[in-house]
Amino acid sequence: MGWWTPRRFTEVGEYNSTMWYVYILRSKVDESYYIGVTADLRSRLKEHNSGETKSTRAKAPYQIVWYGAFMEKMMAYDFERYLKSSSGFAFRNKRLV
């Protein structure tokens, strides 16, 4: 599916408002970056900063430096995967942070 995919509607005809967020965090300890995906950005940042996330525990605290919202879960995960690639790394540094 691409960006042209039609919107999905619930049974009552209302748009399903669940958004998926791709986010970039910067460590306040060593200025390194972390890229992730979530449906609840605020609680996910709290998890990173409280040490609940094993992969980011050592470099907490973090601050959000960029996030993007997606209507489709798979599009969000695809963009996260792209940002973690070598060309996505260059795009992140040139355009996002």
Secondary structure, 3 states (H helix, E strand, C coil): CCCCCCCCECCCCCECCCCEEEEEEEECCCCCEEEEEECCHHHHHHHHHHCCCCCCHHHCCEEEEEEEEECCHHHHHHHHHHHCCHHHHHHHHHHHC
